[in-house]
Amino acid sequence: MRDCAFCSIAVGNAPAAVVREWDDAIAIRPSPGGVHPEHVLVLPRVHVQDAGEDPEVTAIVMRRAAELMAEHSAANIITSKGAEATQTVFQLFFGQLESVS
């Protein structure tokens, strides 16, 4: 999607602080900041509006977030669907707060 900032990052057309890359997803640190100094966003390489739009892509991105989570003793994985559920950017991502302990 041309106007999606996250898609621009995922395909390499916009800068980001990359934490890890896979063929199907990318993990970045949000700019500026995030809700925690170690906040990471895990994004698909394709535009998907939310976790309910494409279950296959959602499963892939969740798997990648879980791979990162396995490296920490305490962390959260969070996503939202719809404005009523606090979604403000209509692109699937899993926000991960690393090392919350």
Summary of the structure (lengths in Angstrom):
residues: 101
radius of gyration: 12.6
end to end distance: 36.7
largest distance: 38.1
contacts: 274
relative contact order: 0.22
helix: 24%
strand: 25%
